[in-house]
Amino acid sequence: SFEGRVEVYHDGKWGTICDDQWDDRDAEVVCRQLGLSGTPKASSWAHYGQGSGPILLDEVQCSGNELSLDQCKKSDWGQQNCDHIEDAGVSCDPFTGTDVQLCQSDACCPLLLPPLAEGTVRLAGGRSPSEGRVEVYYNGDWGTVCDDGWTDLGAQVVCRQLGFR
């Protein structure tokens, strides 16, 4: 199954995320970061067991468009007011890879994040997670896409790349 407690790697160590503000939009970003599609579902109150070690993030508030948790609004690394009974989790499906790991009790499945791939797309400036200006990652920078010749077919491709149906 592709579900578990969410842990992040930062400054040489793995740690959990507090469930304050944790919702399905945050789960959507975790699932995207892991390369998993399906219906993202957030869980709270250590649904997948309490972690140990540091609680690295709190107050995570993603819009749902982000490619990784690092792009979401959140507390500073290590700044939190939680206990492990508040460890956040997600459920998503199927599998590929990243710098997030899913854990059930004390068994973790770490995944390594490849560098951001040329041609990776994101949506920016929309009113919801499923709309916005199309941006493409190329040569180390994000750029926009000219609308000359843009059709519904291009939009369908971008939606599929972002994990939308």
N, C-alpha and C positions, 0 to 999 in steps of 0.2 A: 504494500500500500504506500501511497505517496502522501503521507501525513505525519505530523510530529511537532515537537517543540522546536521553535525557530532559534537557532544560535548564529551569531555573527562573529567573524574573525576581525580583530582590530588590535593594532599595536602588539602583535605577537601572542595574543591569547584569544581563546573562544569564550563567549559569554552569551547570556540570554537577553531577551527583550521583555521589558515590563508591558503588561497588557493595558495600561492607561491609554485611552483613545484608540486602542487596537480594533480595527474593523475589516470588513471584506475588501476595502480598497487597498489596505496594507497587505492583505493576503494575496491580492491580485499581483502586486509588485513582487512579492516573494516568489510566487509561482512563476512569473515571467523571468525573474532573475535565475531561477533554477532551470529554466527552459521547459517548464511544465505547462500544459494547457488543461482545459477542463473548467470546472466551476470552482473558483477559489472560495474558501470558507475560513474565516478567522475563528480561532477559539481562544478562550481566556481561562483564568483561574487554574493554570497548570493542568489543563485537560489531558496533556500527554506526559504528565509527570513533572516534578520539580527538578530544575537544573541545579548545578553547583558551581562555585566559582563566581566571577563577577557578573553583575547585571549591567550590560554595556549600553543599552539604549532605553529610553523612556519617552512617552508623549509622541510616538511616531504618528504622523498624520500625512499619509500619502494621498495624492489626488487619484491615483490609479493609473496614471499615464507614465510614471517614472520607469526607467529600465532597471533601477536598483534601489534598495533602501537608502543608500547614501545620498540619493537625490531628493529624498522626502524631507519635509519639515520634521524636526525631531529635537530632543534635548541634545546638549553636548555629550560626547562620548563619556560614559562613566557617571554622568550627572543624573541621579534618579532617587526616588523616595519609595522604593518597592522592596518586597521580599519575594523569594522564589515561588511562593504560592500564587503569584501574579504572572508567572512566565507565560508568554504568548506562544500560540501554535497556529498551524495552518493545515488545511487539507487541499491537495491539488493533484493533478495527474496529467499525462505520463512523464517520462524522465529524460533529462540530458546533463546539466552541470553548473557549478559556481562557488563563491566564497561564503556560502550559507550552508548550514547543516541542519538536518532534521533529526530529532532525537525522540526515542521512546524510552522512558525511565532513564537508565544509564547507558543505553546503546545508541551511539550516534553514527550518522552516515555523512561524513564531510565530503564536500564537493568543491573542486577548485575552479575559480573564475578565469576563463580565458580572457585575453585582452579584448577590448571592445572591437568588434569586427567592422571593417570597412563596409558601408552600405547598411549598417544598423539604422532603423528608423524609429522616430518618436513623434508624438503629437505635443504641440505646445500652444498655450494661449486659449484653449477651448473652455467652454462653460461646464463641460463634464469630462470624465475620463475617456469617453469614446469619441471625442471630436477635437479638432484643433488644426493648426498649421502643421503640415508635414515637414519634418526636418530629417536630414540624413547625415550620418557620421562619415566623414571622409578626410583622410590625411590629417587626423588628429583634431579636427574641428567639426562642429555642427553647422550645417548650412540649410537653407530653404530650397524648395523645389519650385521651379517656374511653372506656371499653369498653362503655358503654351502646349497644346496637344493633350492636356490632362483630361482623362475620361473616367467613367465609373469603373472601368477595368483596372486602372491604376489605383483607384481608391480601394477596390477589393483586394488587390495584392498587399497594399499597406496594412489593411485591416487584418489579413491573415498573418502577416509578419508580426503584428502586435498581439496575436493570440485571440482576436475577435473572430466571431463566426460570420 
